[in-house]
Every structure is written in C-alpha cells, then in structure tokens.
Amino acid sequence: MTLAMKTENSMRQALKIGQSFWYDGLISTAEFRRMIEEDGLRGATTNPAIFEKALAGQEYDSHIQELAKTQNDEEIFKTLAIRAVQEVATVFLPVYQETRGLDGYVSLEVSPLLAYDTAATLREARELWRLVNRSNVMIKIPATREGLPAIEAALADGINVNVTLIFSVERYREVMDAYIQGLQKRAGFDWQVSEIASVASFFVSRVDSAVDKILENKIAASQNTAEKETLKALLGKAAIANSKVAYEEFKRVFSGARFQKLQSKGAILQRPLWASTGTKNANYSDVLYVESLIGPDTVNTMPPATLEAFLDHGISASTIESEMADAHAALKNLAAVGIDLSSVTQDLEKAGVEIFCEAYRKIIQRIGAKK
C-alpha cells in the first residue's frame, strides 16, 4: 500500500477534522500495529464483554493453568486482563508519544460488580492503575451516581480515566464537572494537571434501540394516520440528536472560565468518546453513528464490523455541529409524543451495568471451568 493510499482512507481524513478512532475490542498486537501504520488507528478500548469473548477460545488456557497454582478465579482474570492491556499499550506507546499524550490509550475497566459502591470502585481503580503501570492506559469507571465521586478522586490522584456508560446529557454534565473538580483538587496542591488524560464515553446506538422500540409500540397502537406518520418520522432520531446536544454542552463547559484556568496550567480537554456506534437496526446505514458524529476534539471507538465498514465506504466530513436545530427539535418532538428520555437513559444505564456484570460473572465461571 502506498503512502498516498494511506492518507486517503476515511479514518485519516477524520483525523484532519479532529476526530480519533479507537478499536473497541482485542486483536493480535501484530494486527494492531498494522492498523496503526496503515489505517491511522489511535487507541483501543476493552470491557468485560470483550474479555468474555476472548476467554471463550483457547488462547489463554495455558496461562490459566499456570496462574491457578497461586491465584483464585478473580485474581486470574485480573492478571490476564492486565497483561493483555499492557501488551496492547506497548504497541500504542509510539502513538501516545507522537501525539504528546492526546491518543495512544488502552482502557481497562474496574469490576462492574462495584458500579454502585464508590469506595470499592476507587480502591480497584487505584489498584489497577498501580498494577498496569503504563502512562498510556485509562481506567474505565462507570458514570453511575456512585461512580462520580470515584471518578473525581481517581483524577485527583493522577489516574487517567475513561468514564463509561454515559447515556444522558444530564449525567454527562456531571461527568465533566467531576473531571474539572478532580483537576482543581490537584491544582490546589500545586500538582501537575498537564499529564492527566480522560475521555467521556457517551453511548449512542443503544438510545435509538430503546426509543425506537417505544415508538414502534406507539405506532402499532395508534389508529390515527397523521399520528402514525409523526411517530414514524422520529424513528432513528433520538441517539444522534442526544449526542449532538451532548457535544454542544462539551463546547460550552470547556470554553468556560473554570476549565480555562486549568488549561492555563496545561490541562487538556476531556474529549467525548462516542461508544456503542455499531448499528443495531438493519434498516439504518452501517456507518450511521460514525458519519453523523465527526467533529473536532472527539473520539469514536468502533467495534470490528463498524470499523471495517467505515474504512470500506464511510465518508468523513465535519457533521457533529450540522443540523443542530433539527437535533433540538427531535428531542422536543420526542418529549411531545410522550418519550421520557431521562427515564429511558436511566434504564439504559442500569441495563448497561448488568450486561457487563453478566459478562464478568461468565468470565469467572469460564476460568473456573477451564481450571
């Protein structure tokens, strides 16, 4: 592949706009190297569901047998996860160095079983950060109500944090506040704030999945043709509108005086990271949630199929701030037809935690069975 071809792919075009692409999953270090060099990949994210799939194969069997001599099932998983993340972090270290700490990160999640326990979440975040011992790793902490104080304290400690499972604009505001307050605490002690990195993982497609289901039920129940058309027009509109308004809040908060004071000390933006960007509805474009949310100071972490589709036929253009009036109108119209987005996103957060908890339990069971 020629250099000219490398610079033409959609991921590299998005980089020029200001968006970085990370890989949502685990692949071989050789494949990660290829994607960094050829495609312009900038980072990777993991979660319990990703590790659960990885452990389904035989790749880790010999390691499990060896570790079983001295460790219990949960300790074995933690050791395997840390080793895997360290290996990938080494591959991405040149990206981290070349971008001066903007990209090149790999994420490792605290146990989702601790999502509603502030103190336990913070303890595990500190332990994982100490054990992984890599400057280009982020510790993932869920943005539950109980997670917010742990996020703030971890950042104040100097831990890079990927805040995950954000579904609502309201909760996103609290996440940004936790980031700023964490850095303010460091600055108050005259500790450096310039080397702390964080992203806010704002989930996209799951919002459409939940809202569309409600809309489809309303359409089926309605006897009014005009009402049916109004409801149909809102299908597939919630997730992108929600994300665009979140980006609007991102720009407002990080252009404010509180952050500008920290920025003068070297603090960097906590970029929004679009997560859950794989299309779950076959009626929608397979790159819908990628093409619609491209813009400066953002990240998109894509599952394998979505990344492949975007490289194949995705189009990079700055879209995140386009049609903002339509985004606000869509949210207003959803409320007008009885969609309580606040309630929907609360349910999605609970479901998101449980999905990861279930994956975590399966991991522990699988390790026990393999032993």
C-alpha positions as CSV (number, residue, x, y, z in Angstrom):
1,M,0.0,0.0,0.0
2,T,1.4,3.4,-1.0
3,L,1.6,6.4,1.3
4,A,-0.9,8.2,-0.8
5,M,-3.4,5.4,-0.3
6,K,-2.8,5.5,3.4
7,T,-3.6,9.2,3.6
8,E,-6.8,8.8,1.7
9,N,-8.8,6.4,3.9
10,S,-11.8,7.8,5.9
11,M,-10.1,7.4,9.3
12,R,-7.1,9.5,8.3
13,Q,-9.5,12.1,6.8
14,A,-11.4,12.3,10.1
15,L,-8.1,12.8,11.9
16,K,-7.6,16.0,9.9
17,I,-11.0,17.2,11.2
18,G,-10.0,16.4,14.7
19,Q,-11.6,13.0,15.5
20,S,-9.6,10.0,16.5
21,F,-10.7,6.4,16.0
22,W,-10.1,3.7,18.6
23,Y,-10.8,0.0,18.3
24,D,-13.4,-1.5,20.6
25,G,-12.0,-5.0,21.1
26,L,-8.9,-7.1,21.4
27,I,-6.9,-8.4,18.4
28,S,-3.3,-9.5,18.0
29,T,-0.6,-7.0,18.6
30,A,0.6,-7.6,15.0
31,E,-2.8,-6.6,13.7
32,F,-2.9,-3.5,16.0
33,R,0.5,-2.4,14.6
34,R,-0.8,-2.8,11.0
35,M,-3.9,-0.8,11.8
36,I,-1.9,2.0,13.4
37,E,0.5,2.2,10.5
38,E,-1.9,1.7,7.6
39,D,-5.3,2.9,8.8
40,G,-4.4,5.6,11.3
41,L,-5.9,3.8,14.4
42,R,-5.2,5.8,17.6
43,G,-6.3,3.7,20.6
44,A,-8.2,0.7,21.9
45,T,-11.0,0.1,24.5
46,T,-11.9,-3.1,26.4
47,N,-14.7,-4.1,28.6
48,P,-15.9,-7.3,30.4
49,A,-17.9,-8.4,27.4
50,I,-14.8,-8.2,25.2
51,F,-12.7,-10.2,27.6
52,E,-15.6,-12.8,27.9
53,K,-15.4,-13.4,24.2
54,A,-11.6,-13.6,24.2
55,L,-11.6,-16.2,27.0
56,A,-14.1,-18.3,25.1
57,G,-11.2,-19.6,22.9
58,Q,-8.1,-21.5,23.9
59,E,-5.6,-18.7,23.7
60,Y,-5.4,-18.2,27.5
61,D,-5.8,-21.8,28.6
62,S,-2.2,-22.5,29.4
63,H,-1.9,-19.2,31.3
64,I,-5.0,-20.0,33.4
65,Q,-3.5,-23.4,34.3
66,E,-0.2,-21.8,35.4
67,L,-1.9,-19.0,37.4
68,A,-4.3,-21.4,39.0
69,K,-1.4,-22.7,41.1
70,T,-1.4,-19.5,43.2
71,Q,-4.5,-17.4,42.4
72,N,-8.2,-17.7,42.7
73,D,-10.5,-17.2,39.7
74,E,-11.0,-13.4,40.0
75,E,-7.2,-12.9,40.6
76,I,-6.5,-14.9,37.5
77,F,-8.8,-12.8,35.4
78,K,-7.3,-9.6,36.7
79,T,-3.8,-10.8,35.9
80,L,-4.8,-11.9,32.4
81,A,-6.6,-8.6,31.7
82,I,-3.7,-6.5,33.0
83,R,-1.2,-8.5,30.9
84,A,-3.3,-8.1,27.7
85,V,-3.7,-4.4,28.2
86,Q,0.0,-3.9,28.9
87,E,0.9,-5.7,25.7
88,V,-1.5,-3.5,23.7
89,A,-0.4,-0.4,25.5
90,T,3.2,-1.1,24.4
91,V,2.0,-1.3,20.8
92,F,0.2,2.1,21.1
93,L,3.1,3.8,23.0
94,P,4.5,5.4,19.9
95,V,1.1,6.9,19.1
96,Y,1.0,8.3,22.7
97,Q,4.4,9.8,22.3
98,E,3.9,11.2,18.8
99,T,0.6,12.9,19.9
100,R,2.0,14.1,23.2
101,G,-0.5,12.2,25.3
102,L,-3.6,13.0,23.2
103,D,-4.0,9.5,21.9
104,G,-2.4,6.0,22.1
105,Y,-4.5,4.9,25.1
106,V,-5.8,1.5,26.0
107,S,-8.7,1.2,28.5
108,L,-9.1,-1.3,31.4
109,E,-12.3,-1.5,33.3
110,V,-12.9,-1.8,37.0
111,S,-15.2,-4.7,38.0
112,P,-18.8,-3.8,37.0
113,L,-19.9,-5.6,40.2
114,L,-18.6,-2.5,42.1
115,A,-20.6,0.0,40.0
116,Y,-22.8,1.1,42.9
117,D,-20.0,1.2,45.5
118,T,-17.9,4.4,45.5
119,A,-15.2,3.3,47.9
120,A,-14.7,-0.1,46.3
121,T,-14.6,1.4,42.8
122,L,-11.9,3.9,43.8
123,R,-9.9,1.1,45.6
124,E,-9.9,-1.0,42.5
125,A,-9.2,1.9,40.1
126,R,-6.1,2.7,42.2
127,E,-5.0,-0.9,42.3
128,L,-5.4,-1.5,38.6
129,W,-3.5,1.8,37.9
130,R,-0.7,0.7,40.1
131,L,-0.5,-2.9,38.7
132,V,-0.8,-1.9,35.0
133,N,1.8,0.8,35.4
134,R,1.5,2.3,32.0
135,S,1.2,6.1,31.3
136,N,-0.9,5.3,28.2
137,V,-3.6,3.3,29.9
138,M,-7.0,4.6,31.1
139,I,-9.0,3.0,33.9
140,K,-12.7,2.7,32.9
141,I,-15.2,3.7,35.6
142,P,-19.0,3.7,35.1
143,A,-20.8,7.0,35.3
144,T,-23.3,5.8,37.8
145,R,-24.3,8.2,40.6
146,E,-21.9,6.3,42.9
147,G,-19.2,6.3,40.3
148,L,-19.0,10.0,40.0
149,P,-17.1,10.7,43.3
150,A,-14.7,7.8,42.5
151,I,-14.1,9.4,39.1
152,E,-13.3,12.7,40.6
153,A,-11.0,11.2,43.3
154,A,-9.2,9.0,40.8
155,L,-8.4,12.0,38.6
156,A,-7.3,14.0,41.6
157,D,-4.9,11.1,42.3
158,G,-3.4,11.5,38.8
159,I,-5.1,8.4,37.2
160,N,-6.2,8.6,33.6
161,V,-9.9,7.8,33.4
162,N,-12.2,6.6,30.7
163,V,-15.7,7.4,32.1
164,T,-18.1,4.8,30.6
165,L,-21.8,4.1,30.3
166,I,-22.9,7.7,29.8
167,F,-26.3,7.9,28.2
168,S,-27.9,11.2,29.1
169,V,-26.8,14.8,28.6
170,E,-27.6,15.5,32.3
171,R,-25.2,12.8,33.5
172,Y,-22.6,14.0,31.0
173,R,-22.7,17.4,32.6
174,E,-21.9,15.8,36.0
175,V,-19.1,13.8,34.4
176,M,-17.5,17.0,33.0
177,D,-17.9,18.6,36.4
178,A,-16.2,15.6,38.1
179,Y,-13.3,15.9,35.7
180,I,-12.8,19.6,36.3
181,Q,-13.2,19.2,40.1
182,G,-10.6,16.4,40.1
183,L,-8.1,18.6,38.3
184,Q,-8.9,21.5,40.5
185,K,-8.0,19.4,43.5
186,R,-4.7,18.6,42.0
187,A,-4.0,22.2,41.1
188,G,-4.9,23.2,44.7
189,F,-2.0,21.1,45.9
190,D,0.2,22.5,43.1
191,W,0.4,19.1,41.5
192,Q,0.7,18.9,37.7
193,V,-2.5,18.6,35.7
194,S,-0.9,18.5,32.2
195,E,-0.3,14.8,32.1
196,I,-3.8,13.7,33.1
197,A,-6.0,12.3,30.3
198,S,-9.6,11.4,30.3
199,V,-12.4,10.7,27.9
200,A,-16.2,10.6,28.5
201,S,-17.7,7.6,26.7
202,F,-21.2,8.7,25.6
203,F,-23.2,5.7,24.3
204,V,-25.1,6.2,21.1
205,S,-26.9,3.3,19.3
206,R,-28.5,1.8,22.4
207,V,-30.5,5.0,22.8
208,D,-32.1,4.5,19.4
209,S,-32.7,0.8,20.1
210,A,-34.7,1.8,23.3
211,V,-36.5,4.8,21.9
212,D,-37.4,3.1,18.6
213,K,-39.0,0.2,20.5
214,I,-41.3,2.6,22.4
215,L,-42.1,4.5,19.1
216,E,-42.9,1.2,17.3
217,N,-45.3,0.2,20.1
218,K,-47.0,3.6,19.9
219,I,-47.2,3.3,16.1
220,A,-48.8,-0.1,16.4
221,A,-51.3,1.1,19.0
222,S,-52.3,4.3,17.1
223,Q,-55.4,4.4,15.0
224,N,-54.6,7.9,13.7
225,T,-52.8,8.1,10.3
226,A,-51.3,11.6,11.0
227,E,-50.1,10.5,14.4
228,K,-48.6,7.3,13.0
229,E,-46.6,9.5,10.4
230,T,-45.4,11.8,13.2
231,L,-44.2,8.8,15.2
232,K,-42.5,7.2,12.2
233,A,-40.6,10.4,11.4
234,L,-39.0,10.2,14.8
235,L,-37.6,6.7,14.4
236,G,-33.8,6.7,14.4
237,K,-33.6,10.3,15.5
238,A,-33.0,10.1,19.3
239,A,-29.4,8.8,19.5
240,I,-27.8,11.3,17.1
241,A,-29.8,14.3,18.5
242,N,-28.8,13.3,22.0
243,S,-25.2,13.0,21.1
244,K,-25.1,16.3,19.2
245,V,-26.6,18.2,22.2
246,A,-24.0,16.5,24.4
247,Y,-21.3,17.8,22.1
248,E,-22.9,21.3,22.4
249,E,-22.6,21.0,26.2
250,F,-19.0,19.8,25.9
251,K,-18.1,23.0,24.0
252,R,-19.9,25.2,26.5
253,V,-18.3,23.7,29.5
254,F,-14.8,23.5,28.2
255,S,-14.8,27.1,26.9
256,G,-15.9,28.3,30.4
257,A,-13.7,30.1,33.0
258,R,-13.3,27.1,35.3
259,F,-11.6,25.0,32.7
260,Q,-9.7,27.8,31.1
261,K,-7.9,28.4,34.4
262,L,-6.9,24.8,34.4
263,Q,-6.0,24.9,30.7
264,S,-3.5,27.7,31.5
265,K,-1.7,25.2,33.8
266,G,-1.6,22.7,30.9
267,A,-4.8,20.7,31.4
268,I,-6.2,19.0,28.3
269,L,-9.8,18.6,27.2
270,Q,-11.8,15.6,28.4
271,R,-12.9,14.6,24.9
272,P,-16.3,13.0,24.3
273,L,-15.9,9.4,23.1
274,W,-18.7,8.1,21.0
275,A,-19.3,4.5,22.2
276,S,-21.8,1.9,21.1
277,T,-21.5,3.1,17.5
278,G,-22.3,-0.2,15.8
279,T,-25.6,0.0,14.0
280,K,-28.1,-2.4,15.6
281,N,-31.0,-1.8,13.2
282,A,-30.6,-3.3,9.7
283,N,-32.8,-0.5,8.3
284,Y,-30.1,2.1,9.1
285,S,-26.7,2.6,7.4
286,D,-24.0,0.5,9.0
287,V,-21.9,3.7,9.4
288,L,-24.8,6.0,10.6
289,Y,-23.4,6.6,14.0
290,V,-19.9,7.2,12.7
291,E,-20.6,9.6,9.8
292,S,-23.1,11.6,11.8
293,L,-20.8,12.4,14.8
294,I,-17.5,13.5,13.3
295,G,-16.0,16.7,14.7
296,P,-13.1,18.4,16.4
297,D,-11.9,17.1,19.8
298,T,-13.8,13.8,19.7
299,V,-13.1,10.1,19.7
300,N,-15.1,7.2,18.2
301,T,-14.4,3.7,19.4
302,M,-15.7,1.3,16.8
303,P,-16.4,-2.5,17.0
304,P,-14.7,-4.5,14.3
305,A,-17.6,-4.7,11.8
306,T,-18.3,-1.0,12.0
307,L,-14.6,-0.1,11.7
308,E,-14.3,-2.3,8.6
309,A,-17.5,-0.8,7.1
310,F,-16.3,2.7,7.7
311,L,-12.9,2.0,6.1
312,D,-14.7,0.4,3.1
313,H,-17.4,3.0,2.3
314,G,-17.6,5.6,5.1
315,I,-17.4,9.3,4.4
316,S,-15.5,11.7,6.6
317,A,-16.9,15.2,6.9
318,S,-17.4,17.5,9.9
319,T,-21.0,16.7,10.9
320,I,-21.2,17.0,14.6
321,E,-22.5,20.6,14.6
322,S,-24.6,20.3,11.5
323,E,-28.4,20.4,11.7
324,M,-28.3,21.4,15.4
325,A,-31.8,23.0,15.1
326,D,-33.1,19.6,13.9
327,A,-31.4,17.8,16.8
328,H,-33.1,20.1,19.4
329,A,-36.4,19.8,17.5
330,A,-36.1,16.0,17.5
331,L,-35.7,15.9,21.3
332,K,-38.5,18.3,21.8
333,N,-40.8,16.3,19.5
334,L,-39.9,13.0,21.2
335,A,-41.0,14.6,24.5
336,A,-44.2,15.8,22.9
337,V,-45.2,12.3,21.9
338,G,-44.6,11.0,25.4
339,I,-41.0,9.8,25.2
340,D,-39.3,10.5,28.6
341,L,-35.6,10.4,27.5
342,S,-34.5,10.8,31.1
343,S,-36.3,7.6,32.1
344,V,-35.0,5.8,29.0
345,T,-31.4,6.7,29.7
346,Q,-31.7,5.7,33.4
347,D,-32.9,2.3,32.3
348,L,-30.1,2.0,29.8
349,E,-27.5,2.8,32.5
350,K,-28.9,0.1,34.7
351,A,-29.0,-2.4,31.8
352,G,-25.5,-1.4,30.7
353,V,-24.1,-2.2,34.2
354,E,-26.0,-5.5,34.3
355,I,-24.7,-6.5,30.8
356,F,-21.1,-6.0,31.9
357,C,-21.8,-7.7,35.3
358,E,-23.2,-10.8,33.5
359,A,-20.2,-10.9,31.2
360,Y,-17.9,-10.6,34.3
361,R,-19.7,-13.5,36.0
362,K,-19.3,-15.6,32.9
363,I,-15.6,-14.8,32.8
364,I,-15.1,-16.1,36.4
365,Q,-17.3,-19.1,35.6
366,R,-15.3,-19.9,32.5
367,I,-12.0,-19.6,34.3
368,G,-13.2,-22.0,37.0
369,A,-14.3,-24.5,34.3
370,K,-11.1,-24.2,32.4
371,K,-9.1,-24.9,35.6
